[in-house]
Amino acid sequence: MVDKLGTAPTGLCNRRSLIATIALLPLAACATPMGRYTVEEAVRRLLQLSSQRAFARLTEPGGFYDDQLTRITPPDLGGDRGGAVLSALLRTRAVRDRVGMALNDVAVDLADNAAPIVMDAVQRMTLADAVSVLRGGPTAATDLLAREARGSVVEALLPGASRALQSDMFEMLTAALSATGGRDYAALADNVSGQIGDAIFRAIGREEAEIRRDPGATRDPILMALLR
């Protein structure tokens, strides 16, 4: 059996394994006495838990499409003849809906590639003023993470997005895209990768805001003590 991107399916077991691995990060730290934690570590714990929850949602079927906050939309590319044809196609409601659902399926698959990059970025973050981040707005930590890691995330997403857009899933766009000699493939892949990256950080930010709103629900003594 081959999946919609033309590769052997990894199956839900691999995805669950990835999420389980991420889940261990904040939980493992709970064994450390509270007094040994720094504010910097608390910010990282906040981001680890926020990211874990965000990716758990995003990698479920419909994880992007079913949520207005993270839904990927077909871009409206202008430009030369090929771009005009593509834009005309994407203004057709039936085509736009079909392409939109397919793009969101791609986003679910590609989110697996972004998860380890985000978690690694959390560990490597430089927190010059962790107190202000911890005491900042509802998405202050995520905003900092996005500034440091968005470029790496989008770069990691781009090859998969490019392959997906040239697969049979998007056969309805082949003629319009081919008319530009591949230029719109690149523009479309850039746009989609950027949208997925932005959606990931919006999802993380939402989880951060919820944790800040009710730190007690995490049952994490460090976050409960420092966010109240």
Secondary structure, 3 states (H helix, E strand, C coil): CCCCCCCCCCHHHHHHHHHHHHHHHHHHHHHCCHHHCCHHHHHHHHHHHHHHHHHHHHCCCCCCCCCCCCCCCCCCCCCCHHHHHHHHHHCCHHHHHHHHHHHHHHHHHHHHHHHHHHHHHHHHCCCCCHHHHHCCCCCHHHHHHHHHHHHHHHHHHHHHHHHHHCCHHHHHHHHHHHCCCCHHHHHHHHHHHHHHHHHHHHHHHHHHHHHHHCHHHHCCHHHHHHHC
